[in-house]
Amino acid sequence: MARLLIFISIVFAVLFVSCEKEDTLSSFAIVGDDSMDFNPGQTKQVGYTASHIRSYNDPKVPEGWSCVKQGDKYVITAPTSGGDMTGEISISARGDNDALITRKIAVAVRTAEDISDRRANSFIVTEPGKRFRFQTGGYTGNVKGERIWSTSKTAIVNVTCEDGYMYFATGAGADFEDANAVIGMMDADGNALWSWHLWVCREDPTEQTFVMGFGDGYEVMDRNLGAFSTAHDESSFGMYYQWGRKDPFAGPVALYDHKGAVRTYDFEVSSPEVGTPEYATAHPATFIAGAENDGYNWGFGGRPGEWRTAILNPCPAGWMVADMQGVGYDFFKDPTIVVSNDVEDFAVVGEYDFGWTFDVKGYDQGIFFPAAGRRSFSPGLATWAKNYTNIVNDESGEGSPVGFYWSCFAEGTEGGGGAVVFGEDYLNRNTGQVPNDDIAETALAGGFQVRCMKAGL
């Protein structure tokens, strides 16, 4: 019996000690990204957090690199020449329970290609495995660069803001994939001082253009802003824009933040505080839903922005939001028609398939405009599209796919935006109103597609 009591006492003591150790588990983590790009000879600092750490080991670095612990930071310096241009820095610490905790940072020396000469609110990026930079426009001080959201974890990486430049890099090999991303220059409170859209695609969307519309016509891209192809599927949908805002919103796809964690958009209802250009600029990942008492416009009390100025133009350099009413002259067999419920009036090729292919003169196969639906003016959900799971959905769960295309011109003086709207059996290139159906009104809070045309902004 005595032996049994001794055995039980030992087991209890072991369990007690184990629980005590579990209560004091050590932690050691890097603050910031686990991948960093450097200019030759550049020095950067990396912060860390630690709890119940007994000691810190000397970092292991590639040849030519240095990494020194200074207070609550590690100071990393890249080689000026020689040494390994890419590699991995291993930082480790030993916890109270004698466990070794190791964190690794991928590092590379890469000279950035300066693309400031095509600085705009949107950049087309087609080259894998490269680093780029562009001027921020005079912002300095306590700012940092951040990947606010991306449809890919790997297509856009290593976003920083240094010495008046925004830097970003593209993934190499399989990490380079079609994607859309928004990067921002953030203040100390996490608000964007400005932000930029990165249109990452394996084929240059400016290589194929066409001329359509009245008079001498307009030179227009063959795909929507943010689209990856002209195929009759969701790869042709592109981004969704609230009228007058420069920052895009993706459809119902996964989004990732700067750490690769899944994130979502934020949604706010317009108000005197929220429905302003200043709030929209500071919160590029916030969809501002329209308020019923303000005409369902995201800008409270009036039209908040103007797409025909360079500062809010969402298109890449040299392009602007198309005048869709003018472009739409080629949508009808008779250009004097502005609205019709009769498919016989439409200048189209083939059947309705994720949208209409318009029979533009001089283009043998026609020009495809997908029916990508919209993000509704309230509450901002993706609707009226043959969506990514091949389910036709509108607010009621029924209906056929609809195409909504903003025009650079506003409609009237009541705060609505000019648009072209079409479905399987109707087409309106004037006000955007769907005939006999006011659910598709063109309130500025609606997220519609954009087609870019050549411009001299």
Secondary structure, 3 states (H helix, E strand, C coil): CHHHHHHHHHHHHHHHHHHHHHHCCCEEEEECCCEEEECCCCEEEEEEEEECEEEECCCECCCCCEEEEECCEEEEECCCCCCCCEEEEEEEEEECCCCEEEEEEEEEECCCEECHHHCCCEEEECCCCCEEEEECCCCCCCCEEEEEEECCCCCEEEEEEECCEEEEEECCHHHCCCEEEEEEEECCCCCEEEEEEEEECCCCCCCCEEEECCCCCEEEECCCCCCCCCCCCHHHCCCEEECCCCCCECCCCCEECCCCCEECCEEEECCCCCCCHHHHHHCCCEEEECCHHHCCCCCCCCCCCCCCCHHHCCCECCEEECCHHHHHHHHECCCCCCEECCHHHECEECCCCCEEEECCCCCCCCEEEECCEEECCCCCCEECEECCCCCEECCCCCCCCCEEEEEEEEECCCCEEEEEEECCCCEECCCCCECCEHHHCCECCCEEECCEEECCC
